[in-house]
């Protein structure tokens, strides 16, 4: 697969990234390099290799699920830039 200048411009627009017209060929080349690397990875024989979540086997530390200090809404809300009626106030993001 090859990414051309127009496709790079479309991807930048979809990602809401402003890319100048003269930078589009370099961006297209970067995309092509990334896709080339992915194609190289597809050639690796992974038959019989178990999936890993990390390079070293370890278990995450677990903690007791207990109620900790609470009942201090005034102290917690003192950090809020805008608090109303005992709650964090945030700007409306959905019309």
C-alpha positions, -999 to +999 in steps of 0.1 A: +000+000+000+013+034-009+001+067+006+001+097-017+000+134-009-038+136-012-043+107+012-019+123+037-039+155+035-071+136+041-056+117+071-043+150+086-078+166+081-095+136+098-070+138+127-076+176+128-039+183+123-029+213+103-002+204+078+012+229+054+010+221+017+048+219+014+050+194+043+025+169+028+051+149+007+072+144+039+042+133+058+032+109+031+067+094+031+065+089+069+032+071+065+047+049+039+077+041+061+053+032+090+033+009+067+065-006+053+075-015+089+041-030+096+045-052+065+079-063+077+063-073+110+037-094+092+066-115+077+078-126+112+070-163+120+052-162+154+039-198+152+039-213+188+047-180+205+023-171+233+010-135+235+027-113+261+014-083+280+050-073+291+086-085+288+089-096+324+064-119+341+050-102+372+017-098+390+003-064+399+002-056+435-032-058+450-046-038+478-075-043+501-107-028+489-116-008+519-133+026+525-106+052+533-109+086+547-140+104+534-164+130+544-143+160+534-160+174+504-150+210+513-113+201+512-117+182+479-138+209+463-113+236+473-090+223+445-118+227+419-116+258+396-154+259+397-176+241+423-213+246+427-237+231+453-211+206+465-201+193+430-174+199+405-188+222+377-176+216+342-185+233+309-212+218+288-197+198+259-227+183+243-255+203+228 
